[in-house]
Amino acid sequence: MKKVPVGISGRHLHVTQEHLEILFGKDYKLNVLKDLSQPGQYAAVEKVDVVSPEGKLLAGVRILGPVRPASQVEISKSDAIRFKFVAPVRSSGDVKGSGPATLIGPKGQVEISEGVIIADRHIHFSLDEAKEYGVADRQIVSLRVGGIKAGILDNVLCRVHANFRLDCHLDTDDGSAFMLNTGDEVELVKSYTINA
């Protein structure tokens, strides 16, 4: 069986340059806190507060860089329930018709009419890694998790790109349910049809 490293992703957000400047000031640039598993991606020093339509405050949510074409907030189902957000399960960047929120920074605030999502389970592959593992972009696979909370994770999306590096991204709910930590490994066990 092929092994895949796991990264557990906590709540975070991505912002456009326009929204970044409203939140932090004109011509503002994100400051790198640490690099992430995918080349060119990083956790920024900057954090903002995110408020649900019902006024529940999710404080100190970290921004991930670089800036994006559309702002989005990625939370867990547990967050959505506790803080009263509407958050469908989506791939990153697929925000059409997703939940609204208010972003509050030190210099201003932004109302987004859509952009709050629960990120789907997904694995990043480089082109060579995809060949090695026998998967294609948008293919749906399953993963076997060992240990005391062993089980199968279904509906895991394969994302293939020349700039990607092998890493499975799960949210904190999945990580907790299977007692997985960043750096653990799971097995690629089953593949299905490729999404249209």
N, CA, C and O of each residue as an XYZ file, in Angstrom:
784
protein
N       0.836     -1.198      0.000
C       0.000      0.000      0.000
C       0.875      1.255      0.000
O       1.938      1.288      0.620
N       0.412      2.274     -0.700
C       1.139      3.542     -0.767
C       0.813      4.404      0.450
O      -0.351      4.568      0.813
N       1.841      4.945      1.065
C       1.682      5.804      2.240
C       1.561      7.270      1.820
O       2.187      7.709      0.855
N       0.746      8.013      2.564
C       0.552      9.441      2.313
C       0.704     10.188      3.640
O       0.053      9.828      4.620
N       1.553     11.221      3.689
C       1.666     12.013      4.914
C       0.440     12.898      5.115
O      -0.197     13.330      4.154
N       0.128     13.156      6.369
C      -1.070     13.920      6.721
C      -0.691     15.278      7.298
O       0.263     15.401      8.066
N      -1.454     16.287      6.914
C      -1.375     17.602      7.542
C      -2.748     17.967      8.079
O      -3.717     18.007      7.319
N      -2.848     18.233      9.373
C      -4.122     18.624      9.979
C      -4.229     20.143      9.928
O      -3.386     20.865     10.461
N      -5.284     20.605      9.274
C      -5.441     22.034      9.010
C      -6.483     22.647      9.938
O      -7.659     22.287      9.889
N      -6.046     23.566     10.776
C      -6.961     24.300     11.640
C      -7.664     25.408     10.884
O      -7.361     25.665      9.718
N      -8.604     26.066     11.547
C      -9.337     27.167     10.905
C      -8.367     28.238     10.419
O      -7.377     28.542     11.084
N      -8.659     28.800      9.262
C      -7.804     29.841      8.683
C      -8.585     30.560      7.598
O      -9.708     30.176      7.271
N      -7.991     31.601      7.043
C      -8.632     32.277      5.924
C      -7.615     32.742      4.902
O      -6.428     32.897      5.189
N      -8.120     32.957      3.706
C      -7.368     33.538      2.600
C      -8.058     34.849      2.241
O      -9.282     34.945      2.321
N      -7.291     35.847      1.851
C      -7.879     37.145      1.516
C      -7.344     37.662      0.188
O      -6.253     37.298     -0.252
N      -8.139     38.518     -0.434
C      -7.683     39.243     -1.614
C      -6.804     40.409     -1.164
O      -6.818     40.791      0.006
N      -6.043     40.967     -2.100
C      -5.238     42.146     -1.760
C      -6.141     43.315     -1.371
O      -5.818     44.077     -0.460
N      -7.265     43.455     -2.059
C      -8.209     44.536     -1.739
C      -8.705     44.420     -0.299
O      -8.715     45.403      0.441
N      -9.110     43.228      0.086
C      -9.604     43.027      1.447
C      -8.488     43.167      2.474
O      -8.711     43.683      3.569
N      -7.288     42.710      2.125
C      -6.144     42.859      3.033
C      -5.894     44.328      3.356
O      -5.612     44.680      4.501
N      -6.000     45.180      2.344
C      -5.749     46.609      2.551
C      -6.856     47.263      3.373
O      -6.588     48.188      4.140
N      -8.084     46.799      3.227
C      -9.167     47.313      4.075
C      -8.932     46.898      5.527
O      -9.139     47.690      6.446
N      -8.503     45.670      5.725
C      -8.318     45.133      7.073
C      -7.083     45.684      7.773
O      -7.099     45.908      8.983
N      -5.992     45.907      6.998
C      -4.705     46.256      7.617
C      -4.102     47.573      7.137
O      -3.118     48.041      7.711
N      -4.672     48.177      6.097
C      -4.151     49.451      5.628
C      -3.658     49.407      4.198
O      -3.349     48.341      3.665
N      -3.587     50.574      3.581
C      -3.217     50.710      2.171
C      -1.840     50.119      1.898
O      -0.892     50.327      2.656
N      -1.753     49.370      0.784
C      -0.503     48.752      0.312
C       0.084     47.738      1.291
O       1.279     47.446      1.244
N      -0.749     47.207      2.168
C      -0.249     46.271      3.182
C       0.188     44.956      2.540
O      -0.443     44.473      1.600
N       1.271     44.387      3.056
C       1.776     43.090      2.608
C       1.801     42.131      3.794
O       2.142     42.518      4.912
N       1.439     40.885      3.537
C       1.475     39.873      4.592
C       2.907     39.579      5.015
O       3.831     39.626      4.203
N       3.076     39.279      6.289
C       4.377     38.897      6.838
C       4.399     37.392      7.072
O       3.477     36.840      7.671
N       5.453     36.731      6.601
C       5.549     35.274      6.695
C       5.890     34.852      8.124
O       6.885     35.299      8.696
N       5.051     33.987      8.687
C       5.348     33.375      9.984
C       6.115     32.073      9.784
O       7.156     31.847     10.402
N       5.574     31.209      8.895
C       6.276     29.966      8.567
C       5.753     29.430      7.244
O       4.602     29.666      6.876
N       6.609     28.711      6.537
C       6.220     28.080      5.284
C       5.342     26.865      5.563
O       5.489     26.200      6.589
N       4.425     26.586      4.632
C       3.551     25.425      4.729
C       4.063     24.312      3.816
O       5.083     24.472      3.147
N       3.356     23.193      3.793
C       3.839     22.023      3.047
C       3.858     22.244      1.540
O       4.672     21.645      0.838
N       2.967     23.100      1.036
C       2.921     23.344     -0.401
C       3.826     24.511     -0.770
O       3.759     25.566     -0.140
N       4.675     24.337     -1.785
C       5.629     25.389     -2.160
C       4.947     26.730     -2.407
O       3.939     26.803     -3.110
N       5.504     27.789     -1.824
C       4.975     29.137     -2.010
C       3.845     29.506     -1.070
O       3.441     30.668     -1.019
N       3.327     28.538     -0.324
C       2.237     28.800      0.618
C       2.816     29.016      2.016
O       3.798     28.376      2.389
N       2.214     29.907      2.777
C       2.752     30.187      4.104
C       1.661     30.650      5.069
O       0.633     31.193      4.667
N       1.919     30.418      6.344
C       1.097     30.997      7.406
C       1.623     32.392      7.672
O       2.823     32.585      7.867
N       0.728     33.361      7.679
C       1.121     34.750      7.914
C       1.072     35.070      9.407
O       0.410     34.386     10.188
N       1.775     36.106      9.771
C       1.717     36.611     11.146
C       0.314     37.135     11.452
O      -0.176     37.009     12.574
N      -0.313     37.716     10.454
C      -1.578     38.440     10.642
C      -2.764     37.514     10.951
O      -2.895     36.425     10.392
N      -3.608     37.984     11.852
C      -4.858     37.310     12.201
C      -6.000     38.320     12.148
O      -5.790     39.521     12.320
N      -7.201     37.825     11.910
C      -8.387     38.678     11.961
C      -9.474     37.968     12.759
O      -9.408     36.759     12.980
N     -10.463     38.727     13.184
C     -11.649     38.148     13.809
C     -12.692     37.905     12.727
O     -12.834     38.699     11.798
N     -13.418     36.800     12.856
C     -14.460     36.444     11.894
C     -15.776     36.336     12.655
O     -15.873     35.616     13.649
N     -16.787     37.061     12.178
C     -18.079     37.108     12.862
C     -19.145     36.457     11.986
O     -19.248     36.752     10.796
N     -19.931     35.572     12.584
C     -20.997     34.879     11.862
C     -22.195     35.800     11.679
O     -22.281     36.839     12.333
N     -23.132     35.429     10.788
C     -24.338     36.244     10.594
C     -25.148     36.435     11.878
O     -25.889     37.410     11.999
N     -25.013     35.513     12.836
C     -25.731     35.635     14.107
C     -24.924     36.378     15.166
O     -25.337     36.466     16.323
N     -23.769     36.913     14.766
C     -22.986     37.732     15.679
C     -22.015     36.990     16.572
O     -21.457     37.578     17.498
N     -21.800     35.704     16.312
C     -20.832     34.927     17.093
C     -19.421     35.241     16.597
O     -19.166     35.281     15.394
N     -18.512     35.463     17.543
C     -17.152     35.892     17.216
C     -16.171     34.729     17.251
O     -16.022     34.056     18.271
N     -15.505     34.503     16.122
C     -14.400     33.551     16.026
C     -13.131     34.398     16.009
O     -12.773     34.967     14.977
N     -12.455     34.480     17.145
C     -11.359     35.441     17.312
C     -10.021     34.884     16.847
O      -9.739     33.694     16.986
N      -9.204     35.776     16.289
C      -7.816     35.453     15.987
C      -7.610     34.354     14.970
O      -6.843     33.423     15.214
N      -8.283     34.444     13.830
C      -8.131     33.440     12.776
C      -6.963     33.846     11.877
O      -6.919     34.962     11.360
N      -6.028     32.927     11.704
C      -4.805     33.251     10.968
C      -5.036     33.315      9.462
O      -5.787     32.517      8.902
N      -4.385     34.268      8.819
C      -4.399     34.382      7.362
C      -3.286     33.510      6.788
O      -2.173     33.488      7.313
N      -3.593     32.793      5.711
C      -2.580     32.062      4.955
C      -2.318     32.802      3.658
O      -3.251     33.280      3.013
N      -1.056     32.901      3.274
C      -0.681     33.612      2.067
C      -0.181     32.663      0.997
O       0.026     31.477      1.251
N       0.012     33.194     -0.206
C      -0.165     34.600     -0.579
C      -1.640     34.969     -0.778
O      -2.529     34.138     -0.589
N      -1.887     36.231     -1.163
C      -3.266     36.673     -1.383
C      -3.901     35.865     -2.506
O      -3.205     35.309     -3.355
N      -5.216     35.807     -2.501
C      -5.987     34.987     -3.433
C      -6.917     35.853     -4.282
O      -7.122     37.028     -3.976
N      -7.483     35.274     -5.354
C      -8.465     36.006     -6.164
C      -9.780     36.253     -5.431
O     -10.494     37.205     -5.746
N     -10.107     35.402     -4.453
C     -11.338     35.572     -3.667
C     -11.029     35.255     -2.211
O     -10.258     34.343     -1.913
N     -11.637     36.014     -1.311
C     -11.446     35.747      0.117
C     -12.294     34.551      0.532
O     -13.425     34.394      0.073
N     -11.743     33.712      1.399
C     -12.503     32.579      1.914
C     -12.037     32.239      3.320
O     -10.877     32.438      3.679
N     -12.979     31.718      4.108
C     -12.723     31.288      5.482
C     -12.947     29.785      5.528
O     -14.006     29.302      5.127
N     -11.955     29.040      6.017
C     -12.066     27.586      6.119
C     -12.159     27.198      7.592
O     -11.250     27.464      8.379
N     -13.278     26.564      7.948
C     -13.522     26.167      9.335
C     -13.933     24.699      9.369
O     -14.132     24.080      8.323
N     -14.056     24.149     10.564
C     -14.550     22.784     10.731
C     -16.065     22.801     10.942
O     -16.657     23.852     11.185
N     -16.676     21.629     10.846
C     -18.106     21.525     11.151
C     -18.363     21.901     12.605
O     -19.380     22.519     12.920
N     -17.441     21.529     13.488
C     -17.584     21.902     14.903
C     -17.628     23.415     15.069
O     -18.437     23.938     15.835
N     -16.747     24.123     14.342
C     -16.767     25.589     14.367
C     -18.101     26.123     13.852
O     -18.689     27.033     14.436
N     -18.568     25.539     12.742
C     -19.813     26.010     12.126
C     -20.984     25.887     13.094
O     -21.827     26.780     13.176
N     -21.031     24.782     13.824
C     -22.114     24.576     14.791
C     -21.979     25.543     15.964
O     -22.943     26.208     16.345
N     -20.785     25.615     16.529
C     -20.582     26.425     17.736
C     -20.761     27.915     17.479
O     -21.343     28.631     18.295
N     -20.250     28.378     16.326
C     -20.255     29.816     16.059
C     -21.333     30.246     15.064
O     -21.367     31.401     14.640
N     -22.216     29.311     14.693
C     -23.405     29.624     13.883
C     -23.070     30.140     12.480
O     -23.636     31.132     12.021
N     -22.147     29.455     11.810
C     -21.830     29.781     10.421
C     -22.546     28.826      9.482
O     -22.766     27.663      9.819
N     -22.910     29.316      8.304
C     -23.327     28.465      7.191
C     -22.052     28.114      6.437
O     -21.351     29.004      5.957
N     -21.742     26.813      6.328
C     -20.464     26.418      5.734
C     -20.595     25.069      5.033
O     -20.487     24.027      5.680
N     -20.828     25.074      3.717
C     -20.881     23.810      2.979
C     -19.482     23.221      2.800
O     -18.484     23.935      2.890
N     -19.418     21.917      2.546
C     -18.140     21.268      2.245
C     -17.779     21.578      0.797
O     -18.546     21.285     -0.120
N     -16.612     22.171      0.603
C     -16.179     22.602     -0.730
C     -14.670     22.429     -0.891
O     -13.926     22.319      0.083
N     -14.245     22.408     -2.154
C     -12.822     22.516     -2.460
C     -12.403     23.967     -2.303
O     -13.203     24.879     -2.508
N     -11.159     24.174     -1.942
C     -10.637     25.534     -1.806
C     -10.838     26.305     -3.101
O     -10.524     25.811     -4.184
N     -11.359     27.507     -2.986
C     -11.624     28.344     -4.154
C     -13.036     28.230     -4.687
O     -13.484     29.096     -5.438
N     -13.749     27.177     -4.312
C     -15.131     26.981     -4.766
C     -16.070     27.595     -3.727
O     -16.596     26.895     -2.861
N     -16.270     28.890     -3.824
C     -17.023     29.600     -2.782
C     -18.410     30.059     -3.222
O     -19.148     30.621     -2.412
N     -18.783     29.837     -4.476
C     -20.075     30.318     -4.965
C     -21.211     29.709     -4.143
O     -21.335     28.488     -4.038
N     -22.037     30.585     -3.564
C     -23.177     30.125     -2.792
C     -22.841     29.623     -1.397
O     -23.693     29.050     -0.718
N     -21.601     29.836     -0.967
C     -21.212     29.413      0.389
C     -21.600     30.488      1.404
O     -22.245     31.476      1.053
N     -21.208     30.292      2.656
C     -21.703     31.137      3.732
C     -21.072     32.513      3.821
O     -19.945     32.713      3.366
N     -21.803     33.478      4.413
C     -21.300     34.837      4.602
C     -20.589     34.999      5.944
O     -20.714     34.159      6.835
N     -19.844     36.090      6.068
C     -19.167     36.418      7.329
C     -18.699     37.862      7.282
O     -18.667     38.490      6.224
N     -18.339     38.372      8.443
C     -17.691     39.676      8.556
C     -16.267     39.457      9.050
O     -16.043     38.778     10.053
N     -15.305     40.041      8.332
C     -13.894     39.958      8.710
C     -13.505     41.276      9.362
O     -13.769     42.342      8.807
N     -12.881     41.215     10.533
C     -12.525     42.427     11.272
C     -11.024     42.462     11.523
O     -10.462     41.582     12.176
N     -10.387     43.507     10.984
C      -8.960     43.709     11.186
C      -8.702     44.976     11.975
O      -9.643     45.654     12.386
N      -7.431     45.303     12.192
C      -7.105     46.492     12.989
C      -7.463     47.816     12.324
O      -7.617     48.829     13.005
N      -7.597     47.815     10.988
C      -7.865     49.068     10.273
C      -9.261     49.160      9.681
O      -9.678     50.236      9.252
N      -9.986     48.057      9.649
C     -11.315     48.088      9.050
C     -11.940     46.712      9.024
O     -11.367     45.742      9.519
N     -13.127     46.639      8.438
C     -13.810     45.356      8.343
C     -14.392     45.153      6.955
O     -14.652     46.109      6.224
N     -14.591     43.887      6.607
C     -15.086     43.495      5.292
C     -16.244     42.528      5.479
O     -16.148     41.567      6.242
N     -17.341     42.792      4.774
C     -18.462     41.855      4.746
C     -18.309     41.003      3.492
O     -18.282     41.534      2.381
N     -18.209     39.692      3.659
C     -18.197     38.816      2.486
C     -19.545     38.097      2.420
O     -19.999     37.511      3.403
N     -20.175     38.152      1.246
C     -21.501     37.547      1.086
C     -21.410     36.040      0.902
O     -22.397     35.326      1.080
N     -20.225     35.558      0.545
C     -19.958     34.129      0.417
C     -18.469     33.906      0.659
O     -17.669     34.835      0.551
N     -18.106     32.675      0.985
C     -16.688     32.391      1.200
C     -16.385     31.535      2.409
O     -15.244     31.108      2.590
N     -17.395     31.270      3.257
C     -17.160     30.412      4.419
C     -17.434     28.961      4.019
O     -18.540     28.626      3.596
N     -16.421     28.105      4.155
C     -16.546     26.707      3.740
C     -15.918     25.772      4.774
O     -15.112     26.184      5.608
N     -16.312     24.514      4.690
C     -15.585     23.419      5.320
C     -14.793     22.773      4.193
O     -15.382     22.286      3.227
N     -13.480     22.761      4.300
C     -12.653     22.242      3.207
C     -12.858     20.737      3.050
O     -12.937     20.001      4.033
N     -12.941     20.298      1.798
C     -13.040     18.868      1.544
C     -11.735     18.165      1.923
O     -10.685     18.799      2.032
N     -11.817     16.862      2.118
C     -10.608     16.067      2.303
C      -9.885     16.014      0.962
O     -10.506     15.739     -0.065
N      -8.592     16.272      0.960
C      -7.886     16.243     -0.314
C      -6.419     15.904     -0.127
O      -5.846     16.076      0.949
N      -5.824     15.412     -1.219
C      -4.393     15.098     -1.244
C      -3.759     15.880     -2.377
O      -4.250     15.860     -3.506
N      -2.670     16.569     -2.076
C      -1.872     17.239     -3.095
C      -0.844     16.260     -3.656
O      -0.168     15.557     -2.904
N      -0.733     16.221     -4.985
C       0.284     15.415     -5.662
C       1.018     16.275     -6.682
O       0.398     17.080     -7.377
N       2.329     16.110     -6.776
C       3.048     16.647     -7.934
C       2.724     15.749     -9.129
O       2.105     14.698     -8.962
N       3.135     16.151    -10.323
C       2.877     15.334    -11.512
C       3.541     13.971    -11.386
O       2.928     12.952    -11.703
N       4.791     13.942    -10.926
C       5.518     12.676    -10.771
C       4.895     11.809     -9.685
O       4.797     10.592     -9.838
N       4.478     12.430     -8.595
C       3.850     11.667     -7.505
C       2.527     11.069     -7.947
O       2.192      9.949     -7.560
N       1.770     11.805     -8.755
C       0.500     11.279     -9.262
C       0.734     10.039    -10.119
O      -0.022      9.071    -10.034
N       1.783     10.068    -10.948
C       2.121      8.887    -11.760
C       2.519      7.720    -10.868
O       2.084      6.589    -11.080
N       3.346      8.002     -9.871
C       3.814      6.956     -8.959
C       2.659      6.305     -8.209
O       2.653      5.091     -8.004
N       1.680      7.110     -7.800
C       0.557      6.600     -7.027
C      -0.603      6.133     -7.903
O      -1.570      5.560     -7.400
N      -0.510      6.376     -9.209
C      -1.541      5.927    -10.129
C      -2.855      6.661    -10.001
O      -3.925      6.064    -10.119
N      -2.771      7.977     -9.756
C      -3.987      8.774     -9.620
C      -3.977      9.922    -10.624
O      -2.933     10.291    -11.162
N      -5.154     10.474    -10.860
C      -5.310     11.606    -11.767
C      -5.961     12.764    -11.021
O      -6.584     12.576     -9.976
N      -5.807     13.953    -11.569
C      -6.430     15.130    -10.972
C      -7.943     14.954    -10.903
O      -8.568     14.500    -11.862
N      -8.522     15.313     -9.771
C      -9.965     15.242     -9.482
C     -10.443     13.822     -9.190
O     -11.640     13.611     -8.994
N      -9.542     12.849     -9.155
C      -9.941     11.488     -8.800
C     -10.295     11.430     -7.316
O      -9.700     12.128     -6.495
N     -11.270     10.590     -6.989
C     -11.696     10.397     -5.605
C     -11.124      9.081     -5.094
O     -11.277      8.042     -5.735
N     -10.462      9.128     -3.935
C      -9.841      7.936     -3.362
C     -10.276      7.762     -1.912
O     -10.940      8.625     -1.338
N      -9.886      6.624     -1.332
C     -10.096      6.369      0.092
C      -8.749      6.180      0.771
O      -7.755      5.839      0.129
N      -8.732      6.405      2.071
C      -7.512      6.260      2.860
C      -7.791      5.378      4.070
O      -8.837      5.493      4.708
N      -6.838      4.492      4.379
C      -6.952      3.671      5.582
C      -6.103      4.283      6.687
O      -4.932      4.606      6.492
N      -6.722      4.432      7.846
C      -6.039      4.972      9.019
C      -5.823      3.841     10.016
O      -6.760      3.104     10.324
N      -4.601      3.692     10.526
C      -4.316      2.680     11.538
C      -4.479      3.238     12.940
O      -4.997      4.338     13.130
N      -4.027      2.460     13.923
C      -4.043      2.933     15.299
C      -5.305      2.582     16.053
O      -6.161      1.854     15.550
N      -5.416      3.102     17.265
C      -6.516      2.778     18.171
C      -7.870      3.237     17.637
O      -8.898      2.647     17.971
N      -7.880      4.294     16.804
C      -9.116      4.794     16.190
C      -9.089      4.522     14.687
O      -9.448      5.386     13.886
N      -8.664      3.325     14.313
C      -8.515      2.959     12.905
C      -9.832      3.086     12.153
O     -10.911      2.963     12.733
N      -9.723      3.334     10.857
C     -10.914      3.430     10.031
C     -10.567      3.817      8.610
O      -9.396      3.890      8.239
N     -11.596      4.063      7.822
C     -11.446      4.435      6.415
C     -11.987      5.846      6.207
O     -13.084      6.178      6.655
N     -11.206      6.661      5.527
C     -11.652      7.988      5.103
C     -12.018      7.907      3.627
O     -11.148      7.687      2.784
N     -13.288      8.082      3.310
C     -13.752      8.071      1.920
C     -13.850      9.500      1.386
O     -13.662     10.472      2.118
N     -14.150      9.596      0.087
C     -14.386     10.893     -0.562
C     -13.215     11.855     -0.394
O     -13.390     13.014     -0.018
N     -12.020     11.350     -0.678
C     -10.810     12.171     -0.611
C     -10.428     12.568     -2.034
O     -10.183     11.708     -2.880
N     -10.377     13.864     -2.291
C     -10.110     14.388     -3.630
C      -8.613     14.455     -3.902
O      -7.846     14.935     -3.067
N      -8.197     13.974     -5.074
C      -6.806     14.111     -5.514
C      -6.662     15.411     -6.302
O      -7.427     15.676     -7.229
N      -5.673     16.214     -5.919
C      -5.389     17.462     -6.627
C      -3.960     17.381     -7.141
O      -3.010     17.285     -6.364
N      -3.821     17.420     -8.454
C      -2.519     17.215     -9.096
C      -2.075     18.498     -9.783
O      -2.824     19.087    -10.563
N      -0.855     18.925     -9.488
C      -0.304     20.139    -10.093
C       1.213     20.076    -10.021
O       1.776     19.492     -9.095
N       1.868     20.677    -10.997
C       3.335     20.666    -11.037
C       3.955     21.284     -9.793
O       5.046     20.887     -9.384
N       3.272     22.250     -9.187
C       3.822     22.944     -8.020
C       3.434     22.318     -6.680
O       3.831     22.815     -5.626
N       2.665     21.236     -6.715
C       2.243     20.607     -5.462
C       3.296     19.639     -4.946
O       4.204     19.229     -5.669
N       3.146     19.285     -3.671
C       3.996     18.297     -3.004
C       3.084     17.369     -2.212
O       2.088     17.812     -1.640
N       3.423     16.081     -2.178
C       2.552     15.076     -1.566
C       2.193     15.431     -0.126
O       3.068     15.563      0.729
N       0.903     15.581      0.128
C       0.411     15.864      1.474
C      -1.108     15.733      1.467
O      -1.779     16.257      0.577
N      -1.645     15.037      2.456
C      -3.092     14.913      2.619
C      -3.559     15.950      3.621
O      -3.040     16.008      4.736
N      -4.524     16.765      3.246
C      -5.031     17.806      4.136
C      -6.403     17.411      4.691
O      -7.362     17.203      3.947
N      -6.460     17.316      6.009
C      -7.695     17.018      6.729
C      -7.953     18.129      7.731
O      -7.017     18.773      8.206
N      -9.226     18.355      8.056
C      -9.503     19.374      9.069
C      -9.400     18.782     10.473
O      -9.179     17.582     10.637
N      -9.560     19.626     11.465
C      -9.367     19.191     12.849
C     -10.427     18.190     13.298
O     -10.156     17.365     14.170
N     -11.625     18.243     12.725
C     -12.646     17.253     13.073
C     -12.215     15.856     12.641
O     -12.297     14.911     13.426
N     -11.754     15.719     11.392
C     -11.272     14.420     10.919
C     -10.042     13.981     11.710
O      -9.918     12.814     12.082
N      -9.140     14.918     11.961
C      -7.942     14.588     12.723
C      -8.278     14.056     14.106
O      -7.699     13.067     14.554
N      -9.210     14.710     14.779
C      -9.604     14.280     16.123
C     -10.325     12.937     16.099
O     -10.078     12.085     16.952
N     -11.215     12.743     15.126
C     -11.994     11.506     15.056
C     -11.098     10.283     14.888
O     -11.378      9.219     15.440
N     -10.012     10.442     14.117
C      -9.105      9.324     13.853
C      -7.808      9.419     14.657
O      -6.888      8.628     14.448
N      -7.734     10.385     15.576
C      -6.540     10.605     16.400
C      -5.277     10.750     15.543
O      -4.235     10.164     15.836
N      -5.401     11.546     14.479
C      -4.284     11.814     13.578
C      -3.638     13.146     13.917
O      -4.310     14.092     14.328
N      -2.336     13.206     13.739
C      -1.576     14.439     13.914
C      -0.806     14.745     12.645
O      -0.527     13.848     11.849
N      -0.464     16.001     12.455
C       0.377     16.371     11.322
C       1.665     15.560     11.365
O       2.321     15.463     12.402
N       2.016     14.975     10.215
C       3.212     14.141     10.129
C       2.924     12.656     10.172
O       3.778     11.852      9.798
N       1.720     12.268     10.628
C       1.333     10.858     10.584
C       1.153     10.426      9.132
O       1.059     11.261      8.233
N       1.107      9.111      8.915
C       0.903      8.587      7.567
C      -0.350      7.725      7.516
O      -0.696      7.042      8.479
N      -1.019      7.773      6.370
C      -2.183      6.930      6.102
C      -1.927      6.191      4.795
O      -0.996      6.524      4.062
N      -2.760      5.180      4.499
C      -2.567      4.372      3.297
C      -3.621      4.698      2.246
O      -4.813      4.783      2.543
N      -3.161      4.877      1.015
C      -4.067      5.022     -0.126
C      -4.537      3.625     -0.498
O      -3.727      2.789     -0.898
N      -5.839      3.357     -0.373
C      -6.303      1.975     -0.521
C      -7.284      1.749     -1.662
O      -7.439      0.612     -2.110
N      -7.942      2.777     -2.140
C      -8.996      2.536     -3.119
C      -9.199      3.773     -3.961
O      -9.133      4.896     -3.460
N      -9.447      3.566     -5.245
C      -9.711      4.712     -6.113
C     -11.019      4.511     -6.863
O     -11.426      3.389     -7.167
N     -11.653      5.619     -7.145
C     -12.940      5.599     -7.821
C     -12.833      6.351     -9.145
O     -11.737      6.568     -9.662
N     -13.961      6.736     -9.674
C     -13.971      7.471    -10.927
C     -13.466      8.891    -10.719
O     -13.416      9.394     -9.597
N     -13.101      9.513    -11.807
C     -12.624     10.891    -11.775
C     -13.817     11.827    -11.866
O     -14.712     11.628    -12.688
N     -13.827     12.847    -11.017
C     -14.904     13.841    -11.049
C     -14.916     14.564    -12.384
O     -13.865     14.831    -12.968
N     -16.114     14.880    -12.862
C     -16.233     15.637    -14.111
C     -15.808     17.072    -13.892
O     -15.836     17.873    -14.826
